[in-house]
Amino acid sequence: MAECTEVQRTAFTVSLETPGAEWVTWGRTPVRRDLELCSDATMWSMETTSLERIYLIGPPGGGKSTVAKQVAALLGWRSVDIDSLVEEASGRSIPAIFAEETEAGFRRLETTALQAAARMRETVIATGAGSCESAENLALMRASGWLVSLMVTPETAYRRLAGGSASPEDGASESDMDIAGRRPMLGGGHPLDRLRLLYQRRSRSYAEADQIIMTDDLAPDTVAGRVVGELVGRGLVSPENAAAWKRRIRVTKEQSYEALVAWGGLCRLPSLLQQLGFPERIHVVSDRNVAGLFEPALMSSLMRAGFTPLMYQVPPGEPSKSLSQLESLVDWLAERRAERGEALLAFGGGVVGDLAGFAAAIYLRGIPLVQIPSSLLAQVDASIGGKVGIDHSRGKNLLGAFYQPRLVLADPALLLTLPGRELCEGWAEVIKHGVALDAEYADTLEREADALLAKKPEPLTRVIARSVAIKASVVEEDALEADGGRRHLLNYGHTIGHAIESVAGYGTWLHGEAVAAGMMAEAQLGRHLGITPDEVVTRQRALLERYGLPTSLGGISASDLLRACLWDKKVQHGRIRWVLPSALGKAAVVSDVGDADIERALRDVGAGA
């Protein structure tokens, strides 16, 4: 497969009537930005071989048919099973073909079916266990797609084929006869003995794959995630017509950094780190779920570029934003004598970005930080702006700092492997940007919901880039969240959202889910105060529901939420400063709000007593 390369293209702008605003167009798609272009006005992008087929090979019992369907679902492709194609074409079952034409006849039909599948586009193909024994078949698969071996020991394969009830030490059983009846290649002896013989005979062919996964201890969805993760890490998932975006964020006159949004951009990371002049040793912080999907591709690409990467993994989830986990991470850095110029890469969602970012801020009074957000929420919000920190028993993000990264690299293709609930929560921050800051953006989210929810590369990349630009323009005006500064508007939904997380227990609600419910409560508060129009409340509710987000507090105590709100970092002189929509795309900061109005709004959206 071809290595990804950088492509330069010229950008152009079209002025709008709104003062200070412009449309910046890369390729075909416009994205509104409120500040100037990067000085070189070029597009940062990459090219990949257009991957159209994935072949799954491996021993019986490796899960090829099941995994093929799950990989196809992640990519939005179709899946086919070679054995099923053979049965459909011949009108006979596999055992019947073996009985009438022997194995040789079946192999001829199998090759014909494989040749037909090799002409299909965007297809995951589950092959028969012996398909790759033919040099012709193996050459065809290698030439026309990505080849993955799903390996399993004969003992595990036997248990799986027997439905998990048989033991290798058992004698001949009814399940053994059933296995042999369904799989003719396992007849003529004990199925386990046959599995061992075939494994030995075919192992060299299985080793010819581009990717090899031992599946004995892995669930099918984990295996599917690793297949897609490897492709994403290598830049092999087609961007279709998605543009790539570069936004320089100017924090002060002296300090700035680039945020890059590029489908397949993870494979460009080594060259970006080289451009920044980092030493060869790189410290990577990730959570176990993200590392399980992308570690092989990421670490090998860094090593090929001459870096020496070290990885620290934390448990996934909000509880990792803790003092104990922070101390463990700093211990890890100190034990390896991490030096001041060596970069720390935060590769994960918002939790990893906050935790690793805070460690970077305090270790040796600051080491270079690179944010590589793997979740939608982190790509559009948490990785931009320099807020890092951890939670405390009294409230969310009570310990932290403003610490700007040297680079943010957002690869929307990483979202292909994101579990549905985690992807869904990210839309809350996107919708927040539209409701509180950009009405036209809210229109886009309504109009293109189907394509965005289907994770289509072009609209997904464009929308993420637009959220980055929206947040960047706010951060540039108010880098440190000054009193009365514009950055407070980014906290819409967060006052009650953080209270929900605290009262319910961190991890019970995902952050984006809590923000969504918080947005509804805060919109209702604005409505009671005569600030938020009914239409905004209605459209916001419809948007949140369309993207699968909660709009009710589910019975959480209103009094508990109100007490938790007083720990919010926006409290001033004992008064909560609320961000309330005044129109679609506009919001105001309001402080003079009574407890009765707040409790009424909370109960309107499902809070309990």
Sequence and secondary structure as in RCSB ss.txt:
>XXXX:A:sequence
MAECTEVQRTAFTVSLETPGAEWVTWGRTPVRRDLELCSDATMWSMETTSLERIYLIGPPGGGKSTVAKQVAALL
GWRSVDIDSLVEEASGRSIPAIFAEETEAGFRRLETTALQAAARMRETVIATGAGSCESAENLALMRASGWLVSL
MVTPETAYRRLAGGSASPEDGASESDMDIAGRRPMLGGGHPLDRLRLLYQRRSRSYAEADQIIMTDDLAPDTVAG
RVVGELVGRGLVSPENAAAWKRRIRVTKEQSYEALVAWGGLCRLPSLLQQLGFPERIHVVSDRNVAGLFEPALMS
SLMRAGFTPLMYQVPPGEPSKSLSQLESLVDWLAERRAERGEALLAFGGGVVGDLAGFAAAIYLRGIPLVQIPSS
LLAQVDASIGGKVGIDHSRGKNLLGAFYQPRLVLADPALLLTLPGRELCEGWAEVIKHGVALDAEYADTLEREAD
ALLAKKPEPLTRVIARSVAIKASVVEEDALEADGGRRHLLNYGHTIGHAIESVAGYGTWLHGEAVAAGMMAEAQL
GRHLGITPDEVVTRQRALLERYGLPTSLGGISASDLLRACLWDKKVQHGRIRWVLPSALGKAAVVSDVGDADIER
ALRDVGAGA
>XXXX:A:secstr
         B EEEE SSTT EEEEETTEEEEESS   TT B          EEEEE STTS HHHHHHHHHHHH
T EEEEHHHHHHHHHTS HHHHHHHHHHHHHHHHHHHHHHHHTT SSEEEE  TTGGGSHHHHHHHHHHSEEEEE
E  HHHHHHHHTTT   TTS S HHHHHHHHH GGG SS HHHHHHHHHHHHHHHHTTSSEEEE TT  HHHHHH
HHHHHHHHTT S  TT   EEEEEESSSS EEEEEE TTGGGGHHHHHHHTT  SEEEEEEEHHHHHHHHHHHHH
HHHHTT EEEEEEE SSGGGSSHHHHHHHHHHHHHTT  TTS EEEEESHHHHHHHHHHHHHGGG   EEEEE S
HHIIIIITSS EEEEEETTEEEEEEEE   SEEEE GGGGGGS HHHHHHHHHHHHHHHHHH HHHHHHHHHTHH
HHHTT HHHHHHHHHHHHHHHHHHHHH TT  TT GGGGGGTTHHHHHHHHHHH BTTB HHHHHHHHHHHHHHH
HHHTT S HHHHHHHHHHHHHTT   S TT BHHHHHHHHTTSTT BTTB  EEEEEETTEEEEE    HHHHHH
HHHHTT B 
